[in-house]
Amino acid sequence: MKVYGTRIGEETHLRPKPLIEIGERPIISHIMSIYSHYGYNDFIICLGYKGYMIKDYFAHYFLHQSDVTFDFRNDNEMILHNRRTEPWRVTLVDTGKDTGTGGRVKRIQPYVGQETFMLTYGDGVADIDIRALVAYHQVHGKLTTITATQPPGRFGSLDLTSGHEVRGFQEKPNGDGGWINAGFFVMEPGVFDYLGDDTSILEKEPLESLARAGELVAYPLAGFWQPMDTLRDKNYLETLWKKGEAPWRR
């Protein structure tokens, strides 16, 4: 038996993670707004677990973002006012509930064609300059750019003497110095040659093979980055948004 969305519990039992709300907006909307701020408004969304709910969200997005008059005297005419929608073009692709991350990307190849494209996950936000990321990718000329970050430690750090006296305390120090995958990729269509069938996991053989071939370059991200893996993460993002201190806000 396969269990979906176990790390954020009850929320993902009811809806897919990209629809979990931060500040009364699904996190997928926050992510798309980051790209849209830099002029990138054409999106392809890989649907999996409860993907029909994401289709329903976008099917009604225009209506929900506008004031509306329903005139029942005139054949139930609907009149929209004060439209507040972004200039997005959204393609929703059913990529399979059990498909791996690499398999999902492979399935959208017909929609990408021969263009450079960007890729990210549906559950993480960052204070990232997308335009600078693309420029960085264009300069090095490799197949893939992966954004890398050094996350802070989750717990406070104590600096102890040999006698166990505390010389210093740091609330959330940087981790062990290692860089991790923060998503926010830029890719050339040649990447599709490295992807297999639906069982393919992007973060395993495809990226490992790209690295061995010298076709994977990291873009260091010094700014804010936060995935939404747990309820703790969700509450943290919600707190930042309510305080008006969300670094990813555009």
Secondary structure as UniProt FT lines:
FT   HELIX           6..8
FT   HELIX           10..14
FT   HELIX           17..19
FT   STRAND          21..22
FT   TURN            23..24
FT   STRAND          25..26
FT   HELIX           27..37
FT   TURN            38..39
FT   STRAND          42..47
FT   TURN            49..50
FT   HELIX           51..59
FT   HELIX           61..64
FT   STRAND          67..71
FT   TURN            72..73
FT   TURN            75..76
FT   STRAND          77..81
FT   STRAND          89..94
FT   TURN            97..98
FT   HELIX           101..107
FT   HELIX           109..112
FT   TURN            113..114
FT   STRAND          117..119
FT   TURN            122..123
FT   STRAND          124..126
FT   HELIX           130..140
FT   STRAND          144..149
FT   STRAND          157..160
FT   TURN            162..163
FT   STRAND          166..170
FT   STRAND          180..181
FT   STRAND          185..187
FT   HELIX           189..194
FT   TURN            198..199
FT   TURN            202..204
FT   HELIX           205..212
FT   TURN            213..214
FT   STRAND          216..220
FT   STRAND          225..227
FT   HELIX           231..242
FT   TURN            243..244
FT   TURN            247..248
//
